[in-house]
């Protein structure tokens, strides 16, 4: 794997200290490809993660959220193998898995459903009012308004 230097990007950014680590993690060739999953945007602030969990029961699946990392895991139960069966092709994977996804700090898990072999996790992005984009006025008007409101409170 070749190394990329992101230092030119850091000259014009503030608060992206973890960005380099996330980039390195994303570039790893050992990224899991099982189980298959979709990340869907269903509205302006609504998202859905759909995980293909064919062959699993609801009680074999587990969803955890810790430090903004959503972890979805499935524990496969070993079945008694039939010794009279010879597989000519075994393309259906039924093995345990662990899938971890990092969520933005304002994304909340709303609910989860398991239907027809698909695990659906609904997410919603709730950005506080003070974090929403706003226009910053230029000049002394903002400072004057702030001083005026402080005087009125006194």
N, C-alpha and C positions, 0 to 999 in steps of 0.2 A: 504494500500500500504506500502510495506517495504521500508526503506530508504537505499540507497547505498552510501558508502563513496568513492569518487573518488580521495581523497587526495594522495594515492600512485601514481596515474598517473601524478599528477601535479609536482612531484619531478623531473621528467625527461622531462618536457615540458615547453615551453615558449610561451606565448600569447594565451593560451586556457582558459582564464578567464570565457568566456561565455559557455564553454563546459558543465559545471555542470548544468547550467540552461536549456540548450537544452536537456540534458539527462533527467532531471526531467520532462520536457514538453513531451518528447517522451514516458515516462513511464506512463503518465496519462491514466486512463482507459476510459476517456471521449473523446477519439479521434474520430473525425467525421468519419462515414462510409457512408455518403451520400454527394455528389454523388460519384459513383465509378469512379476511374481514374487510368490511367497507366502513368508511367514515363519510357520512352524508350530512349535507347542510339542508335542513328542512325549513328554515326561516331565517330572518335577519339575525336572531340570537339563539336559534335552536339547532341542535346537532343530534345525530344518531350514529351509534356504533353498532354494526351488525356483524356478529361473529358466527361463522358456520361451525356448528357443534353437532353435526350429524352423528348419531350413534351414542350420544350422551343423554342421560336423564337429568331433570332439573336438580336432583339431589347430588349429582356428580359435579356440578358447576358451582363456582364460588366467585364473587365479585368483592373486591376490597378497595378502599380509597384511603391512602395514607400519604401525607405531605404532597398533595396534588398529583400523586401517581396512582392511576387507576390500574389495578391488576386483576385480570380475568384468568382463572385457572380451571382446568378440567382434569379430574382424576379418573382415568380409565380403569374399569374393573376387569381383572383378568378372567376370561371365560375358560371353562374346561374345553380344551381343544379336542376336536373330533379327529382321532387318528386315522379314520377311514377317508377323510377328505384330503385330496391333493390339490393345491392351488396351482392353476396354470397361469394365472395373473392375479396378483393381490394389490389392487390399486386403491382400496378403501382404507384410509389411515384411521386407526382407532388407538391412539396413544395419548398419554397425558400431555398437557400443555400448560404453558404460563405465558400470558401476553401482557406486557406492561406498556401503558400509554401515559405520557405526561400531559396534564391538563393545565390550561391557563389559570391564573390565580382567581379569576372571576367566573369560572365555569363550574356549575354544580350538577351533580347527578340527580335527575328527577325520578326516574323509575327504570325497572328492568323487566322484560318479558321473555319467556322462552316458548316458542311456537314453531312447529314444523321443522325442528332441527336448527332453528336460527335464534340466537340470543340477541335481543335488541335492547340497547341501553340508551335511554333518552337523556340528553344533556341540555342545559340552558345556560347562556352567558348573561350574568347580571352584573352590569358595570355600575358602580355607585355614581351618584350625580357629580361628585367632585372629581371623578376620574374621566368624565366625558369630555370630548374635545370642546374647547372654547376659544374665542378670539381674545387676545390680549390687547387692550388699548395702548396706544403710544402717547406718551406725554405725561403731564403732571395731574391729569384729571383723576386717575385711579388713586393716587396718593392723597389728593385733596378730599375725595369721597371717603376714604378710609379715616382720615383725621376728623372729618365732619361726623361720621358715625361714632367714633370714639368719644367725641365731645358730648354728643347727645346722650350716650350711655352714662356719662359721669354725672 
